[in-house]
Amino acid sequence: MSLRDKVTVKIPASTANLGPGFDTLGMALSLYAWLEIKPASETTFHLYGEHLTGLPSDKSNLLYEVAQMVFGEAGVSVPELEFSMYSDIPLTRGLGSSASAIVGALVGANALIGSPLSNDKLLDMATALEKHPDNVGASLYGGIITAAWDGQRVDYLRIEPHQDLQALVIVPDFQLSTSKARDIVPKQFGMPDVVHNVSRSSLLVAALASGRLDMIQKAMSDRIHQPYRASLVPGMTEILDHATEHGALGAALSGAGPTVLTLVDRHDTRKEELEQYLLGIMKQEGIAASALWLDPDLDGALILPDQDERPFLDRIKGEVNA
């Protein structure tokens, strides 16, 4: 086994579903977390940034558990580790914070021991933890991922986003647990709703793969999860119905929410109008929210060069301010 002194991974946020692609479609976004893993004499955690406040700082932390899964799969032992993490990805907001942590720990731990596991194996492991491949696939590979999981193995295709595609996300100032958002979705659906989603999801994948941005609006319509989750996110129904009138190509709940995603042509002249409209809807509902203009991330999880010997936080601040 070739054990490295340290590994630093940069992991993108992600948005899942994109409307009709429930648990199957994801896109990586230019909002990031950074994770450094080192072998150590005692397991310790250094968690930086407001989005990591309150997370466990012992071996019950998901980062440690996931790293040990990699070592177990590879048949090696690295029992004590030092973790340093900084994240700009808000927790439980529908932007793949847990997926980014899982992917970062998998990729980092694998690289630490010489990368014996393939990325496809890491995706299978990540999906087994998340129970759906959309967020983890996007964070691992970047771009847009369409994927299917049979309970053991993920089959996926990566789509290169159109160069004009941009995202505006509205992040409400409250958290929404994935479990709560999932529990409100029915377990059975009528045939018309199933056909509606299958047809729109197929159309959306074709539109994204062929760069037909003009087809996105009709393709992002959903009847499987968003109508039921609307009660959990005030203003969401209004935005889904009318965002395209203010310059959006389409709108969707980002993952389980409460973040709302709009896709935009970066050359559209109504971008400021769209942002003000979305924030205005949140304000009408009495909800504080922030707007983030993001690009699709094309790289996925990246192992950063280890020649830089500055302390972790100094290196990351340099990345953030770059």
WOJO-V648371 format. One record per pair of residues at least 6 apart in sequence whose ideal C-beta (glycine too) atoms are under 6 Angstrom apart, sorted by the first residue. I is the first residue (numbers start at 1). J is the second residue. D is the distance in Angstrom with one decimal. If there is no record, write none. Layout:
[[I | J | D] [I | J | D]]
//
This chain:
[[1 | 76 | 5.1] [1 | 113 | 5.6] [2 | 114 | 3.9] [4 | 112 | 5.3] [6 | 36 | 5.9] [6 | 38 | 4.3] [7 | 37 | 5.3] [7 | 108 | 4.7] [7 | 111 | 4.5] [7 | 112 | 4.8] [8 | 36 | 4.5] [8 | 304 | 4.5] [9 | 35 | 5.0] [9 | 104 | 4.8] [9 | 107 | 5.1] [9 | 108 | 4.5] [9 | 301 | 5.7] [9 | 303 | 5.7] [10 | 32 | 5.7] [10 | 34 | 5.4] [10 | 302 | 4.7] [10 | 304 | 5.9] [11 | 33 | 5.0] [11 | 100 | 4.4] [11 | 103 | 5.4] [11 | 104 | 4.3] [11 | 139 | 5.5] [11 | 301 | 4.9] [12 | 28 | 4.3] [12 | 32 | 5.8] [12 | 139 | 5.6] [12 | 297 | 3.8] [13 | 29 | 4.7] [13 | 31 | 4.0] [13 | 89 | 4.5] [13 | 95 | 4.5] [13 | 96 | 5.2] [14 | 26 | 5.2] [14 | 28 | 5.2] [14 | 96 | 3.6] [14 | 135 | 4.5] [14 | 138 | 3.9] [14 | 139 | 5.1] [15 | 27 | 5.4] [15 | 29 | 6.0] [15 | 254 | 4.4] [15 | 261 | 5.0] [16 | 26 | 4.7] [16 | 134 | 4.1] [16 | 135 | 4.9] [16 | 255 | 4.3] [18 | 25 | 4.6] [18 | 252 | 5.6] [19 | 220 | 3.6] [19 | 222 | 4.5] [19 | 252 | 4.0] [20 | 197 | 4.6] [20 | 200 | 4.0] [20 | 201 | 4.2] [20 | 222 | 4.5] [21 | 201 | 4.7] [22 | 224 | 5.1] [22 | 225 | 5.4] [23 | 132 | 4.0] [24 | 147 | 6.0] [25 | 134 | 5.7] [25 | 146 | 5.6] [26 | 134 | 3.4] [26 | 135 | 5.3] [26 | 137 | 5.7] [26 | 138 | 3.6] [26 | 145 | 4.9] [27 | 138 | 5.5] [27 | 144 | 4.7] [27 | 296 | 5.8] [28 | 138 | 4.2] [28 | 142 | 4.6] [28 | 297 | 3.8] [29 | 294 | 4.5] [29 | 297 | 5.8] [30 | 294 | 4.9] [30 | 295 | 4.5] [30 | 297 | 5.0] [31 | 88 | 5.4] [31 | 89 | 5.6] [31 | 294 | 5.9] [32 | 88 | 5.8] [33 | 87 | 3.8] [33 | 89 | 5.4] [33 | 100 | 4.8] [34 | 86 | 5.0] [34 | 316 | 4.8] [35 | 85 | 4.8] [35 | 104 | 4.0] [35 | 108 | 5.5] [36 | 84 | 4.3] [36 | 312 | 5.0] [37 | 81 | 5.8] [37 | 83 | 5.9] [37 | 108 | 4.4] [37 | 112 | 5.6] [38 | 82 | 4.4] [39 | 78 | 5.7] [40 | 80 | 4.9] [40 | 81 | 5.6] [40 | 82 | 4.0] [41 | 80 | 6.0] [42 | 80 | 5.6] [43 | 59 | 5.7] [43 | 80 | 4.9] [43 | 81 | 5.4] [44 | 82 | 5.1] [45 | 57 | 4.2] [45 | 83 | 4.9] [46 | 84 | 4.3] [47 | 55 | 5.9] [47 | 85 | 5.5] [48 | 86 | 4.3] [48 | 313 | 5.8] [49 | 86 | 5.1] [49 | 87 | 5.4] [51 | 87 | 4.8] [51 | 90 | 5.5] [51 | 91 | 5.5] [52 | 87 | 5.6] [62 | 101 | 5.9] [63 | 83 | 5.2] [63 | 105 | 4.6] [66 | 102 | 5.6] [66 | 105 | 3.8] [66 | 106 | 5.9] [67 | 105 | 5.1] [67 | 109 | 3.8] [70 | 106 | 5.9] [70 | 109 | 4.0] [70 | 110 | 5.2] [71 | 78 | 5.4] [74 | 113 | 5.9] [74 | 116 | 4.6] [76 | 113 | 5.4] [84 | 312 | 4.2] [86 | 316 | 4.7] [89 | 95 | 5.5] [89 | 97 | 4.6] [89 | 100 | 5.7] [90 | 171 | 5.9] [91 | 97 | 4.9] [92 | 175 | 4.2] [92 | 177 | 5.8] [93 | 171 | 5.6] [93 | 259 | 4.8] [94 | 254 | 4.1] [94 | 255 | 3.6] [94 | 256 | 5.4] [94 | 257 | 4.7] [94 | 259 | 4.2] [95 | 259 | 5.7] [96 | 135 | 4.0] [96 | 139 | 6.0] [99 | 130 | 5.8] [99 | 135 | 3.5] [99 | 136 | 4.6] [99 | 139 | 5.2] [100 | 139 | 5.1] [102 | 126 | 5.1] [102 | 129 | 5.5] [103 | 126 | 5.8] [103 | 136 | 5.6] [103 | 139 | 4.4] [103 | 140 | 5.1] [103 | 301 | 5.2] [106 | 122 | 4.6] [106 | 126 | 5.8] [107 | 301 | 4.6] [110 | 117 | 5.0] [111 | 303 | 5.3] [123 | 137 | 6.0] [123 | 140 | 5.7] [123 | 154 | 5.1] [124 | 153 | 5.7] [124 | 154 | 5.6] [126 | 136 | 3.8] [127 | 133 | 4.3] [127 | 136 | 5.9] [127 | 149 | 5.2] [127 | 154 | 5.2] [130 | 136 | 5.2] [133 | 147 | 3.9] [133 | 149 | 4.9] [133 | 154 | 4.7] [137 | 145 | 3.8] [137 | 147 | 5.0] [137 | 156 | 5.5] [138 | 145 | 4.8] [140 | 300 | 5.3] [140 | 301 | 5.4] [141 | 158 | 5.2] [141 | 300 | 4.5] [142 | 297 | 5.1] [142 | 298 | 5.0] [142 | 299 | 4.7] [142 | 300 | 3.3] [143 | 158 | 5.1] [143 | 159 | 6.0] [143 | 160 | 5.5] [143 | 161 | 5.8] [143 | 298 | 5.7] [144 | 159 | 4.0] [144 | 161 | 5.6] [144 | 208 | 5.6] [145 | 156 | 5.5] [145 | 158 | 5.8] [146 | 157 | 5.4] [146 | 205 | 5.3] [147 | 154 | 5.4] [147 | 156 | 3.8] [148 | 155 | 5.1] [159 | 208 | 5.3] [159 | 209 | 5.0] [161 | 296 | 3.9] [162 | 211 | 4.3] [164 | 265 | 5.2] [164 | 266 | 5.3] [165 | 296 | 6.0] [166 | 264 | 4.8] [166 | 266 | 4.2] [166 | 295 | 6.0] [167 | 263 | 6.0] [167 | 294 | 4.7] [168 | 262 | 4.8] [168 | 264 | 5.6] [168 | 293 | 5.6] [169 | 259 | 5.3] [169 | 261 | 5.3] [169 | 292 | 5.0] [170 | 260 | 4.7] [170 | 278 | 4.7] [170 | 289 | 5.2] [170 | 291 | 5.7] [171 | 259 | 4.9] [171 | 290 | 5.1] [172 | 258 | 4.6] [172 | 287 | 5.0] [172 | 289 | 4.6] [173 | 288 | 4.1] [176 | 232 | 5.9] [176 | 257 | 5.1] [176 | 258 | 4.5] [178 | 256 | 4.4] [181 | 229 | 5.5] [181 | 256 | 3.6] [181 | 257 | 5.8] [184 | 228 | 5.1] [185 | 225 | 4.9] [185 | 228 | 5.2] [193 | 223 | 4.2] [196 | 223 | 4.9] [197 | 223 | 5.9] [197 | 224 | 4.9] [200 | 219 | 5.3] [200 | 221 | 5.1] [203 | 219 | 4.2] [204 | 219 | 3.7] [207 | 215 | 3.9] [207 | 216 | 5.5] [207 | 219 | 5.3] [213 | 249 | 5.6] [213 | 265 | 5.8] [216 | 249 | 4.4] [216 | 250 | 4.4] [216 | 263 | 5.9] [217 | 244 | 5.1] [217 | 250 | 4.9] [220 | 250 | 3.7] [220 | 252 | 5.5] [226 | 253 | 5.3] [229 | 253 | 6.0] [229 | 257 | 5.9] [230 | 236 | 5.0] [230 | 237 | 4.7] [233 | 257 | 5.0] [233 | 258 | 4.5] [234 | 285 | 3.9] [235 | 281 | 4.3] [235 | 282 | 5.6] [235 | 285 | 4.4] [238 | 281 | 5.5] [239 | 251 | 5.5] [239 | 260 | 5.5] [239 | 281 | 5.7] [240 | 251 | 5.2] [243 | 251 | 4.0] [243 | 262 | 5.3] [246 | 273 | 5.3] [246 | 274 | 4.7] [246 | 277 | 4.3] [247 | 268 | 5.1] [247 | 270 | 3.2] [247 | 273 | 5.8] [247 | 274 | 4.1] [248 | 262 | 4.1] [248 | 264 | 6.0] [248 | 274 | 5.7] [249 | 263 | 4.4] [250 | 263 | 5.1] [251 | 262 | 4.7] [252 | 261 | 5.1] [254 | 261 | 4.1] [275 | 291 | 5.0] [279 | 291 | 5.9] [282 | 289 | 4.0] [308 | 315 | 5.4]]
//
